[in-house]
Amino acid sequence: MKKFISMMMIFLLVSVPAQYLAATAKQPQKLGAQINNTIAIAAATGANQQGTALMYVVLQGQPAKLAVVDIVKNELIDTKNLGDSTSAWGLMVDKSNTVWIGGTPTEHLYSYNPDTRVLKDCGKASGKLSSSIHDLEEGRMARFMEEPPMAAMFLNM
């Protein structure tokens, strides 16, 4: 009998708080956009046609993102997903202020226009064996072929 009473007391102690909590539980609150890109891989600076000083930062994640920051106001003004890329090593701003991004592991080349805020996927830069664009320079692109037997660095002129 003592065992039965002890079991009933434990049951009451456990079940009452559970019922109370279920009736008074708070609803989830929306805190804003989920942070899914936290590692800055590359950065470059440039400007738009209005002369606004901009910083372009590539954030690693699924998908990788390009973040555009107004340097003077210290404000995030745009973000763009980089397709199926999870990172990007190559990042440069050319003479016309177009931003070029080399995606990894897709080896897709992206361009971003800071005036229209349009990101364009220019496609895969080379054949099926390449996996990343490691460096971009106006007129040249270095890419890395990871799969043997052609594991090497190539430079396009």
KOLDO-812313 format. One record per atom (N, C-alpha, C): z, x, y; residue number from 0; atom name. Coordinates in Angstrom, 1 decimal, padded with zeros to 4 digits. Last residue first. Layout:
<pts>
+--------+--------+--------+-----+-------+
|      z |      x |      y | num | atomo |
+--------+--------+--------+-----+-------+
|      Z |      X |      Y | NUM |    CA |
...
+--------+--------+--------+-----+-------+
</pts>
This chain:
<pts>
+--------+--------+--------+-----+-------+
|      z |      x |      y | num | atomo |
+--------+--------+--------+-----+-------+
| -069.1 |  044.4 |  034.1 | 156 |     N |
| -069.4 |  044.8 |  035.5 | 156 |    CA |
| -070.4 |  043.7 |  036.1 | 156 |     C |
| -066.4 |  044.1 |  032.0 | 155 |     N |
| -067.7 |  043.5 |  032.4 | 155 |    CA |
| -067.9 |  044.0 |  033.9 | 155 |     C |
| -064.8 |  045.9 |  029.6 | 154 |     N |
| -064.9 |  045.7 |  031.1 | 154 |    CA |
| -066.3 |  045.2 |  031.4 | 154 |     C |
| -062.5 |  045.6 |  027.0 | 153 |     N |
| -063.9 |  045.6 |  027.5 | 153 |    CA |
| -063.8 |  045.4 |  028.9 | 153 |     C |
| -060.4 |  047.1 |  024.6 | 152 |     N |
| -060.5 |  046.6 |  025.9 | 152 |    CA |
| -062.0 |  046.7 |  026.4 | 152 |     C |
| -060.1 |  046.0 |  021.1 | 151 |     N |
| -060.4 |  046.9 |  022.2 | 151 |    CA |
| -060.4 |  046.3 |  023.5 | 151 |     C |
| -060.8 |  045.2 |  018.0 | 150 |     N |
| -059.6 |  045.2 |  018.9 | 150 |    CA |
| -059.8 |  046.3 |  020.0 | 150 |     C |
| -062.7 |  044.5 |  016.1 | 149 |     N |
| -063.1 |  044.8 |  017.5 | 149 |    CA |
| -062.0 |  044.8 |  018.5 | 149 |     C |
| -062.3 |  043.7 |  013.6 | 148 |     N |
| -062.3 |  045.1 |  013.8 | 148 |    CA |
| -062.6 |  045.5 |  015.2 | 148 |     C |
| -059.2 |  042.2 |  014.8 | 147 |     N |
| -060.0 |  043.4 |  014.2 | 147 |    CA |
| -061.3 |  042.9 |  013.7 | 147 |     C |
| -058.7 |  040.4 |  017.7 | 146 |     N |
| -058.9 |  040.4 |  016.3 | 146 |    CA |
| -059.7 |  041.6 |  015.9 | 146 |     C |
| -058.4 |  040.8 |  020.5 | 145 |     N |
| -057.3 |  041.0 |  019.7 | 145 |    CA |
| -057.6 |  041.1 |  018.2 | 145 |     C |
| -059.9 |  042.0 |  023.3 | 144 |     N |
| -060.3 |  041.4 |  022.0 | 144 |    CA |
| -059.2 |  041.7 |  021.0 | 144 |     C |
| -059.4 |  041.3 |  026.6 | 143 |     N |
| -058.9 |  042.0 |  025.5 | 143 |    CA |
| -059.3 |  041.3 |  024.2 | 143 |     C |
| -061.2 |  042.1 |  029.7 | 142 |     N |
| -060.7 |  041.2 |  028.7 | 142 |    CA |
| -060.3 |  041.9 |  027.4 | 142 |     C |
| -061.7 |  042.3 |  033.1 | 141 |     N |
| -061.3 |  043.0 |  031.9 | 141 |    CA |
| -060.8 |  042.0 |  030.9 | 141 |     C |
| -064.3 |  041.9 |  035.3 | 140 |     N |
| -063.3 |  041.2 |  034.6 | 140 |    CA |
| -063.0 |  042.0 |  033.3 | 140 |     C |
| -065.6 |  042.2 |  038.7 | 139 |     N |
| -065.3 |  042.8 |  037.3 | 139 |    CA |
| -064.3 |  041.9 |  036.6 | 139 |     C |
| -066.0 |  041.0 |  041.1 | 138 |     N |
| -067.2 |  041.7 |  040.5 | 138 |    CA |
| -066.9 |  042.3 |  039.1 | 138 |     C |
| -062.7 |  041.4 |  041.9 | 137 |     N |
| -064.0 |  040.9 |  042.4 | 137 |    CA |
| -065.1 |  041.7 |  041.9 | 137 |     C |
| -060.9 |  041.3 |  038.9 | 136 |     N |
| -061.2 |  042.0 |  040.2 | 136 |    CA |
| -062.5 |  041.6 |  040.6 | 136 |     C |
| -058.5 |  040.6 |  036.5 | 135 |     N |
| -059.6 |  040.1 |  037.3 | 135 |    CA |
| -059.7 |  040.9 |  038.6 | 135 |     C |
| -057.3 |  041.1 |  033.3 | 134 |     N |
| -057.3 |  041.5 |  034.7 | 134 |    CA |
| -058.6 |  041.0 |  035.3 | 134 |     C |
| -057.2 |  039.8 |  030.8 | 133 |     N |
| -056.1 |  040.6 |  031.2 | 133 |    CA |
| -056.1 |  041.0 |  032.7 | 133 |     C |
| -057.9 |  037.1 |  029.1 | 132 |     N |
| -058.5 |  037.8 |  030.2 | 132 |    CA |
| -057.3 |  038.5 |  030.8 | 132 |     C |
| -058.0 |  036.6 |  025.5 | 131 |     N |
| -057.4 |  036.6 |  026.8 | 131 |    CA |
| -058.1 |  037.4 |  027.8 | 131 |     C |
| -059.5 |  036.6 |  023.1 | 130 |     N |
| -058.4 |  035.6 |  023.3 | 130 |    CA |
| -057.8 |  035.6 |  024.7 | 130 |     C |
| -062.6 |  036.9 |  021.4 | 129 |     N |
| -061.7 |  037.2 |  022.5 | 129 |    CA |
| -060.6 |  036.2 |  022.7 | 129 |     C |
| -064.2 |  035.8 |  019.4 | 128 |     N |
| -063.2 |  036.8 |  019.0 | 128 |    CA |
| -062.2 |  037.1 |  020.1 | 128 |     C |
| -066.3 |  034.2 |  020.4 | 127 |     N |
| -065.1 |  033.6 |  019.8 | 127 |    CA |
| -064.0 |  034.5 |  019.4 | 127 |     C |
| -067.3 |  035.6 |  023.7 | 126 |     N |
| -067.5 |  035.1 |  022.3 | 126 |    CA |
| -066.2 |  034.6 |  021.7 | 126 |     C |
| -066.1 |  034.7 |  027.0 | 125 |     N |
| -067.0 |  035.4 |  026.1 | 125 |    CA |
| -067.0 |  034.8 |  024.7 | 125 |     C |
| -064.8 |  032.8 |  028.6 | 124 |     N |
| -065.5 |  033.9 |  029.2 | 124 |    CA |
| -066.4 |  034.7 |  028.3 | 124 |     C |
| -065.0 |  029.3 |  028.5 | 123 |     N |
| -064.6 |  030.5 |  027.8 | 123 |    CA |
| -065.5 |  031.7 |  028.3 | 123 |     C |
| -064.9 |  027.5 |  031.7 | 122 |     N |
| -065.2 |  027.7 |  030.3 | 122 |    CA |
| -064.7 |  029.1 |  029.8 | 122 |     C |
| -064.0 |  026.9 |  034.2 | 121 |     N |
| -065.3 |  027.5 |  034.1 | 121 |    CA |
| -065.7 |  027.8 |  032.7 | 121 |     C |
| -062.3 |  024.3 |  035.4 | 120 |     N |
| -062.4 |  025.1 |  034.2 | 120 |    CA |
| -063.8 |  025.6 |  034.0 | 120 |     C |
| -061.1 |  024.1 |  038.7 | 119 |     N |
| -062.3 |  024.0 |  037.8 | 119 |    CA |
| -062.1 |  024.9 |  036.6 | 119 |     C |
| -059.1 |  022.4 |  040.9 | 118 |     N |
| -059.1 |  023.4 |  039.8 | 118 |    CA |
| -060.3 |  023.1 |  038.9 | 118 |     C |
| -058.9 |  021.7 |  044.3 | 117 |     N |
| -059.6 |  021.3 |  043.0 | 117 |    CA |
| -059.6 |  022.6 |  042.1 | 117 |     C |
| -058.2 |  021.7 |  047.0 | 116 |     N |
| -057.2 |  021.6 |  045.9 | 116 |    CA |
| -057.7 |  021.2 |  044.6 | 116 |     C |
| -059.9 |  022.2 |  049.0 | 115 |     N |
| -060.1 |  020.9 |  048.3 | 115 |    CA |
| -059.0 |  020.6 |  047.3 | 115 |     C |
| -058.8 |  024.7 |  049.7 | 114 |     N |
| -059.1 |  023.7 |  050.7 | 114 |    CA |
| -059.2 |  022.3 |  050.1 | 114 |     C |
| -058.5 |  026.3 |  047.5 | 113 |     N |
| -057.3 |  026.0 |  048.2 | 113 |    CA |
| -057.6 |  024.9 |  049.3 | 113 |     C |
| -059.9 |  026.0 |  044.4 | 112 |     N |
| -060.3 |  026.0 |  045.8 | 112 |    CA |
| -059.1 |  025.5 |  046.6 | 112 |     C |
| -059.9 |  027.9 |  041.6 | 111 |     N |
| -059.1 |  027.0 |  042.4 | 111 |    CA |
| -059.6 |  027.1 |  043.8 | 111 |     C |
| -061.2 |  028.4 |  038.3 | 110 |     N |
| -061.3 |  028.7 |  039.7 | 110 |    CA |
| -060.5 |  027.6 |  040.5 | 110 |     C |
| -060.7 |  030.0 |  035.1 | 109 |     N |
| -060.5 |  028.9 |  036.0 | 109 |    CA |
| -060.7 |  029.3 |  037.5 | 109 |     C |
| -061.7 |  030.9 |  032.0 | 108 |     N |
| -061.7 |  031.3 |  033.3 | 108 |    CA |
| -061.6 |  030.0 |  034.2 | 108 |     C |
| -060.1 |  031.1 |  028.8 | 107 |     N |
| -060.9 |  030.3 |  029.8 | 107 |    CA |
| -060.7 |  030.9 |  031.2 | 107 |     C |
| -058.8 |  032.2 |  026.7 | 106 |     N |
| -059.8 |  033.1 |  027.4 | 106 |    CA |
| -060.7 |  032.2 |  028.3 | 106 |     C |
| -056.7 |  031.1 |  025.4 | 105 |     N |
| -058.0 |  030.4 |  025.4 | 105 |    CA |
| -059.1 |  031.2 |  025.9 | 105 |     C |
| -054.1 |  031.8 |  025.5 | 104 |     N |
| -054.9 |  032.6 |  024.6 | 104 |    CA |
| -056.3 |  031.9 |  024.5 | 104 |     C |
| -054.9 |  032.5 |  028.9 | 103 |     N |
| -054.5 |  033.1 |  027.6 | 103 |    CA |
| -053.9 |  032.0 |  026.7 | 103 |     C |
| -057.2 |  032.6 |  031.7 | 102 |     N |
| -056.2 |  031.9 |  030.8 | 102 |    CA |
| -056.1 |  032.7 |  029.4 | 102 |     C |
| -057.4 |  033.9 |  034.8 | 101 |     N |
| -057.9 |  034.2 |  033.4 | 101 |    CA |
| -056.8 |  033.7 |  032.4 | 101 |     C |
| -058.4 |  032.5 |  037.8 | 100 |     N |
| -057.3 |  032.7 |  036.9 | 100 |    CA |
| -057.9 |  032.9 |  035.5 | 100 |     C |
| -059.1 |  032.9 |  041.2 |  99 |     N |
| -059.6 |  033.0 |  039.9 |  99 |    CA |
| -058.5 |  033.3 |  038.9 |  99 |     C |
| -059.5 |  031.2 |  044.3 |  98 |     N |
| -058.5 |  031.8 |  043.3 |  98 |    CA |
| -059.2 |  031.7 |  041.9 |  98 |     C |
| -061.4 |  031.8 |  047.1 |  97 |     N |
| -061.3 |  031.1 |  045.8 |  97 |    CA |
| -060.4 |  031.9 |  045.0 |  97 |     C |
| -061.7 |  033.2 |  049.5 |  96 |     N |
| -060.4 |  032.6 |  049.3 |  96 |    CA |
| -060.4 |  031.7 |  048.0 |  96 |     C |
| -063.9 |  034.8 |  049.6 |  95 |     N |
| -064.1 |  033.4 |  050.1 |  95 |    CA |
| -062.8 |  032.6 |  049.9 |  95 |     C |
| -063.1 |  037.1 |  048.3 |  94 |     N |
| -063.3 |  037.1 |  049.7 |  94 |    CA |
| -063.5 |  035.7 |  050.4 |  94 |     C |
| -060.6 |  035.9 |  045.8 |  93 |     N |
| -061.8 |  036.6 |  046.2 |  93 |    CA |
| -062.0 |  036.5 |  047.8 |  93 |     C |
| -057.7 |  036.6 |  044.2 |  92 |     N |
| -058.3 |  035.8 |  045.3 |  92 |    CA |
| -059.5 |  036.5 |  045.8 |  92 |     C |
| -056.6 |  036.5 |  040.7 |  91 |     N |
| -057.1 |  037.2 |  041.9 |  91 |    CA |
| -057.6 |  036.2 |  042.9 |  91 |     C |
| -055.3 |  037.1 |  037.6 |  90 |     N |
| -055.2 |  036.3 |  038.8 |  90 |    CA |
| -055.7 |  037.0 |  040.0 |  90 |     C |
| -054.7 |  037.4 |  034.2 |  89 |     N |
| -055.6 |  037.7 |  035.3 |  89 |    CA |
| -055.5 |  036.7 |  036.4 |  89 |     C |
| -052.9 |  036.1 |  032.5 |  88 |     N |
| -052.6 |  037.4 |  033.0 |  88 |    CA |
| -053.4 |  037.7 |  034.2 |  88 |     C |
| -051.4 |  033.1 |  031.6 |  87 |     N |
| -052.6 |  033.7 |  032.3 |  87 |    CA |
| -052.2 |  035.0 |  032.9 |  87 |     C |
| -050.6 |  030.7 |  029.1 |  86 |     N |
| -050.3 |  031.7 |  030.0 |  86 |    CA |
| -051.5 |  032.2 |  030.7 |  86 |     C |
| -051.7 |  028.7 |  027.6 |  85 |     N |
| -050.2 |  028.8 |  027.7 |  85 |    CA |
| -049.7 |  029.8 |  028.6 |  85 |     C |
| -054.5 |  026.6 |  028.0 |  84 |     N |
| -053.9 |  027.9 |  028.2 |  84 |    CA |
| -052.4 |  027.8 |  028.2 |  84 |     C |
| -055.7 |  024.1 |  028.0 |  83 |     N |
| -055.0 |  024.5 |  026.8 |  83 |    CA |
| -054.4 |  025.9 |  026.9 |  83 |     C |
| -055.4 |  023.7 |  031.5 |  82 |     N |
| -056.0 |  023.2 |  030.3 |  82 |    CA |
| -055.1 |  023.5 |  029.1 |  82 |     C |
| -053.4 |  024.4 |  033.5 |  81 |     N |
| -054.5 |  025.2 |  033.1 |  81 |    CA |
| -054.9 |  024.9 |  031.7 |  81 |     C |
| -052.4 |  022.0 |  036.0 |  80 |     N |
| -052.4 |  022.4 |  034.6 |  80 |    CA |
| -053.6 |  023.3 |  034.3 |  80 |     C |
| -051.3 |  022.7 |  039.3 |  79 |     N |
| -052.4 |  022.3 |  038.4 |  79 |    CA |
| -052.2 |  022.9 |  037.0 |  79 |     C |
| -049.7 |  021.9 |  042.3 |  78 |     N |
| -049.6 |  022.4 |  040.9 |  78 |    CA |
| -050.8 |  021.9 |  040.1 |  78 |     C |
| -048.9 |  022.4 |  045.7 |  77 |     N |
| -049.8 |  021.9 |  044.7 |  77 |    CA |
| -049.5 |  022.6 |  043.4 |  77 |     C |
| -046.9 |  023.2 |  047.5 |  76 |     N |
| -047.9 |  022.2 |  048.0 |  76 |    CA |
| -048.8 |  021.7 |  046.9 |  76 |     C |
| -043.7 |  024.1 |  048.0 |  75 |     N |
| -044.7 |  023.9 |  046.9 |  75 |    CA |
| -045.6 |  022.8 |  047.4 |  75 |     C |
| -042.8 |  025.9 |  050.8 |  74 |     N |
| -042.9 |  024.6 |  050.2 |  74 |    CA |
| -044.0 |  024.7 |  049.1 |  74 |     C |
| -042.3 |  027.8 |  052.9 |  73 |     N |
| -041.6 |  027.9 |  051.7 |  73 |    CA |
| -041.6 |  026.6 |  050.9 |  73 |     C |
| -043.7 |  028.0 |  055.2 |  72 |     N |
| -042.8 |  026.8 |  055.1 |  72 |    CA |
| -041.9 |  026.9 |  053.9 |  72 |     C |
| -045.1 |  030.4 |  054.6 |  71 |     N |
| -044.4 |  030.2 |  055.9 |  71 |    CA |
| -043.3 |  029.1 |  055.8 |  71 |     C |
| -046.4 |  029.9 |  052.1 |  70 |     N |
| -045.4 |  031.0 |  052.3 |  70 |    CA |
| -044.6 |  030.8 |  053.5 |  70 |     C |
| -046.8 |  027.3 |  050.1 |  69 |     N |
| -047.0 |  027.6 |  051.5 |  69 |    CA |
| -045.9 |  028.7 |  051.8 |  69 |     C |
| -047.9 |  027.7 |  046.8 |  68 |     N |
| -046.8 |  027.7 |  047.7 |  68 |    CA |
| -047.2 |  028.1 |  049.1 |  68 |     C |
| -049.0 |  026.5 |  043.8 |  67 |     N |
| -049.5 |  026.9 |  045.1 |  67 |    CA |
| -048.3 |  026.7 |  046.1 |  67 |     C |
| -049.1 |  027.2 |  040.4 |  66 |     N |
| -048.4 |  026.7 |  041.5 |  66 |    CA |
| -048.8 |  027.3 |  042.8 |  66 |     C |
| -050.7 |  026.5 |  037.5 |  65 |     N |
| -050.9 |  027.3 |  038.7 |  65 |    CA |
| -050.1 |  026.5 |  039.8 |  65 |     C |
| -049.4 |  026.6 |  034.2 |  64 |     N |
| -049.7 |  025.9 |  035.4 |  64 |    CA |
| -049.9 |  027.0 |  036.5 |  64 |     C |
| -049.9 |  026.1 |  030.6 |  63 |     N |
| -049.6 |  027.0 |  031.8 |  63 |    CA |
| -050.0 |  026.2 |  033.0 |  63 |     C |
| -048.7 |  023.0 |  029.1 |  62 |     N |
| -049.7 |  024.0 |  029.4 |  62 |    CA |
| -049.2 |  025.0 |  030.5 |  62 |     C |
| -046.5 |  025.2 |  028.2 |  61 |     N |
| -047.5 |  024.4 |  027.4 |  61 |    CA |
| -047.7 |  023.1 |  028.2 |  61 |     C |
| -046.2 |  028.3 |  030.0 |  60 |     N |
| -045.7 |  027.1 |  029.4 |  60 |    CA |
| -046.8 |  026.4 |  028.6 |  60 |     C |
| -045.9 |  030.3 |  032.9 |  59 |     N |
| -046.1 |  030.2 |  031.5 |  59 |    CA |
| -045.6 |  028.9 |  031.0 |  59 |     C |
| -047.5 |  030.0 |  036.0 |  58 |     N |
| -046.2 |  029.7 |  035.3 |  58 |    CA |
| -046.6 |  029.6 |  033.8 |  58 |     C |
| -048.8 |  031.9 |  038.6 |  57 |     N |
| -049.0 |  031.3 |  037.3 |  57 |    CA |
| -047.7 |  031.2 |  036.5 |  57 |     C |
| -049.0 |  031.3 |  042.0 |  56 |     N |
| -048.1 |  031.8 |  041.0 |  56 |    CA |
| -048.5 |  031.1 |  039.7 |  56 |     C |
| -050.1 |  032.1 |  045.2 |  55 |     N |
| -050.5 |  031.4 |  043.9 |  55 |    CA |
| -049.7 |  032.1 |  042.8 |  55 |     C |
| -049.3 |  031.5 |  048.5 |  54 |     N |
| -049.0 |  032.3 |  047.3 |  54 |    CA |
| -049.4 |  031.5 |  046.1 |  54 |     C |
| -050.8 |  031.4 |  051.7 |  53 |     N |
| -050.5 |  030.8 |  050.5 |  53 |    CA |
| -050.2 |  031.8 |  049.4 |  53 |     C |
| -051.0 |  030.7 |  055.1 |  52 |     N |
| -050.7 |  031.7 |  054.1 |  52 |    CA |
| -050.2 |  031.1 |  052.9 |  52 |     C |
| -053.5 |  028.9 |  056.7 |  51 |     N |
| -052.2 |  028.8 |  056.1 |  51 |    CA |
| -052.0 |  029.9 |  055.0 |  51 |     C |
| -056.0 |  028.7 |  057.8 |  50 |     N |
| -055.2 |  029.9 |  058.0 |  50 |    CA |
| -053.8 |  029.9 |  057.4 |  50 |     C |
| -057.7 |  026.7 |  057.1 |  49 |     N |
| -056.8 |  026.5 |  058.3 |  49 |    CA |
| -056.0 |  027.7 |  058.6 |  49 |     C |
| -058.7 |  027.6 |  054.7 |  48 |     N |
| -059.6 |  027.7 |  055.9 |  48 |    CA |
| -058.8 |  027.4 |  057.2 |  48 |     C |
| -055.9 |  029.4 |  053.2 |  47 |     N |
| -057.0 |  028.4 |  053.2 |  47 |    CA |
| -057.8 |  028.5 |  054.5 |  47 |     C |
| -055.2 |  032.6 |  051.6 |  46 |     N |
| -055.1 |  031.6 |  052.7 |  46 |    CA |
| -056.2 |  030.5 |  052.5 |  46 |     C |
| -053.2 |  034.5 |  049.5 |  45 |     N |
| -054.4 |  034.2 |  050.1 |  45 |    CA |
| -054.2 |  033.3 |  051.2 |  45 |     C |
| -051.7 |  036.4 |  046.7 |  44 |     N |
| -051.6 |  035.7 |  048.0 |  44 |    CA |
| -053.0 |  035.5 |  048.6 |  44 |     C |
| -050.5 |  036.1 |  043.4 |  43 |     N |
| -051.4 |  036.6 |  044.3 |  43 |    CA |
| -051.3 |  035.8 |  045.6 |  43 |     C |
| -048.8 |  036.6 |  040.2 |  42 |     N |
| -048.9 |  036.0 |  041.6 |  42 |    CA |
| -049.9 |  036.8 |  042.4 |  42 |     C |
| -047.8 |  035.9 |  036.9 |  41 |     N |
| -048.6 |  036.6 |  037.8 |  41 |    CA |
| -048.6 |  035.9 |  039.2 |  41 |     C |
| -045.7 |  034.6 |  035.6 |  40 |     N |
| -046.4 |  035.6 |  034.9 |  40 |    CA |
| -047.2 |  036.5 |  035.9 |  40 |     C |
| -042.6 |  033.0 |  035.6 |  39 |     N |
| -043.8 |  033.4 |  036.5 |  39 |    CA |
| -044.4 |  034.7 |  035.9 |  39 |     C |
| -041.3 |  030.7 |  033.6 |  38 |     N |
| -041.6 |  032.1 |  033.7 |  38 |    CA |
| -042.8 |  032.4 |  034.5 |  38 |     C |
| -041.1 |  027.9 |  033.4 |  37 |     N |
| -040.1 |  028.6 |  034.1 |  37 |    CA |
| -040.4 |  030.1 |  034.3 |  37 |     C |
| -042.1 |  024.8 |  032.8 |  36 |     N |
| -042.7 |  026.1 |  033.1 |  36 |    CA |
| -041.7 |  026.9 |  033.9 |  36 |     C |
| -040.9 |  022.4 |  032.7 |  35 |     N |
| -041.4 |  022.9 |  031.4 |  35 |    CA |
| -042.1 |  024.2 |  031.6 |  35 |     C |
| -038.7 |  020.2 |  033.9 |  34 |     N |
| -039.1 |  021.5 |  034.1 |  34 |    CA |
| -039.6 |  022.1 |  032.7 |  34 |     C |
| -039.5 |  016.8 |  034.5 |  33 |     N |
| -039.0 |  017.8 |  033.6 |  33 |    CA |
| -039.5 |  019.2 |  033.9 |  33 |     C |
| -039.0 |  015.3 |  037.7 |  32 |     N |
| -039.9 |  015.9 |  036.7 |  32 |    CA |
| -039.2 |  016.9 |  035.8 |  32 |     C |
| -035.9 |  013.4 |  037.9 |  31 |     N |
| -037.1 |  014.0 |  038.5 |  31 |    CA |
| -038.0 |  014.6 |  037.3 |  31 |     C |
| -033.9 |  012.1 |  036.8 |  30 |     N |
| -033.5 |  013.2 |  037.7 |  30 |    CA |
| -034.7 |  013.8 |  038.3 |  30 |     C |
| -033.0 |  008.9 |  035.9 |  29 |     N |
| -034.1 |  009.8 |  036.1 |  29 |    CA |
| -033.8 |  010.8 |  037.2 |  29 |     C |
| -030.3 |  008.4 |  033.7 |  28 |     N |
| -030.8 |  008.4 |  035.1 |  28 |    CA |
| -032.0 |  009.3 |  035.1 |  28 |     C |
| -029.3 |  006.1 |  031.1 |  27 |     N |
| -029.9 |  007.4 |  031.6 |  27 |    CA |
| -030.4 |  007.3 |  033.0 |  27 |     C |
| -026.4 |  004.0 |  031.5 |  26 |     N |
| -027.8 |  004.2 |  031.3 |  26 |    CA |
| -028.3 |  005.5 |  031.8 |  26 |     C |
| -023.2 |  004.4 |  030.1 |  25 |     N |
| -024.1 |  004.4 |  031.2 |  25 |    CA |
| -025.5 |  004.6 |  030.8 |  25 |     C |
| -021.3 |  002.1 |  028.0 |  24 |     N |
| -022.2 |  003.3 |  028.1 |  24 |    CA |
| -023.1 |  003.2 |  029.4 |  24 |     C |
| -019.7 |  000.0 |  027.4 |  23 |     N |
| -019.6 |  000.6 |  028.8 |  23 |    CA |
| -020.4 |  001.8 |  029.0 |  23 |     C |
| -020.2 | -000.7 |  024.8 |  22 |     N |
| -020.3 | -001.7 |  025.8 |  22 |    CA |
| -020.3 | -001.2 |  027.2 |  22 |     C |
| -019.8 |  001.7 |  023.4 |  21 |     N |
| -021.1 |  001.0 |  023.4 |  21 |    CA |
| -021.3 |  000.0 |  024.5 |  21 |     C |
| -017.1 |  002.1 |  023.9 |  20 |     N |
| -018.1 |  003.0 |  024.5 |  20 |    CA |
| -019.5 |  002.4 |  024.5 |  20 |     C |
| -015.9 |  000.0 |  022.4 |  19 |     N |
| -015.7 |  000.1 |  023.8 |  19 |    CA |
| -016.8 |  001.0 |  024.5 |  19 |     C |
| -016.7 |  000.7 |  019.8 |  18 |     N |
| -017.2 | -000.6 |  020.4 |  18 |    CA |
| -017.0 | -000.5 |  021.9 |  18 |     C |
| -015.4 |  003.2 |  019.6 |  17 |     N |
| -016.9 |  003.1 |  019.5 |  17 |    CA |
| -017.4 |  001.8 |  020.1 |  17 |     C |
| -012.7 |  002.5 |  019.9 |  16 |     N |
| -013.4 |  003.3 |  020.9 |  16 |    CA |
| -014.9 |  003.2 |  020.8 |  16 |     C |
| -012.5 |  000.9 |  017.4 |  15 |     N |
| -012.3 |  000.3 |  018.8 |  15 |    CA |
| -012.9 |  001.2 |  019.8 |  15 |     C |
| -013.0 |  002.6 |  015.2 |  14 |     N |
| -014.0 |  001.5 |  015.6 |  14 |    CA |
| -013.8 |  001.0 |  017.0 |  14 |     C |
| -010.8 |  004.4 |  015.1 |  13 |     N |
| -012.2 |  004.9 |  015.2 |  13 |    CA |
| -013.1 |  003.8 |  015.7 |  13 |     C |
| -008.6 |  002.8 |  014.9 |  12 |     N |
| -008.7 |  003.8 |  015.9 |  12 |    CA |
| -010.1 |  004.3 |  016.1 |  12 |     C |
| -009.3 |  001.2 |  012.6 |  11 |     N |
| -009.1 |  000.6 |  013.9 |  11 |    CA |
| -009.2 |  001.6 |  015.1 |  11 |     C |
| -009.3 |  003.2 |  010.6 |  10 |     N |
| -010.5 |  002.4 |  010.9 |  10 |    CA |
| -010.4 |  001.8 |  012.3 |  10 |     C |
| -006.7 |  004.0 |  010.7 |   9 |     N |
| -007.7 |  005.0 |  011.0 |   9 |    CA |
| -009.0 |  004.2 |  011.4 |   9 |     C |
| -005.5 |  001.7 |  009.8 |   8 |     N |
| -005.1 |  002.2 |  011.1 |   8 |    CA |
| -006.2 |  003.2 |  011.6 |   8 |     C |
| -006.5 |  001.5 |  007.2 |   7 |     N |
| -006.8 |  000.4 |  008.2 |   7 |    CA |
| -006.5 |  000.9 |  009.6 |   7 |     C |
| -005.4 |  003.7 |  006.0 |   6 |     N |
| -006.8 |  003.6 |  006.1 |   6 |    CA |
| -007.2 |  002.6 |  007.2 |   6 |     C |
| -002.7 |  003.0 |  006.1 |   5 |     N |
| -003.1 |  004.2 |  006.8 |   5 |    CA |
| -004.6 |  004.2 |  007.0 |   5 |     C |
| -002.7 |  000.8 |  004.4 |   4 |     N |
| -002.3 |  000.6 |  005.8 |   4 |    CA |
| -002.8 |  001.8 |  006.7 |   4 |     C |
| -003.4 |  002.0 |  002.0 |   3 |     N |
| -004.3 |  001.0 |  002.6 |   3 |    CA |
| -004.0 |  000.8 |  004.0 |   3 |     C |
| -001.2 |  003.7 |  001.6 |   2 |     N |
| -002.6 |  004.3 |  001.7 |   2 |    CA |
| -003.5 |  003.3 |  002.4 |   2 |     C |
|  000.8 |  002.0 |  001.3 |   1 |     N |
|  000.8 |  002.8 |  002.4 |   1 |    CA |
| -000.5 |  003.4 |  002.7 |   1 |     C |
|  000.0 |  000.8 | -001.2 |   0 |     N |
|  000.0 |  000.0 |  000.0 |   0 |    CA |
|  000.0 |  000.9 |  001.3 |   0 |     C |
+--------+--------+--------+-----+-------+
</pts>
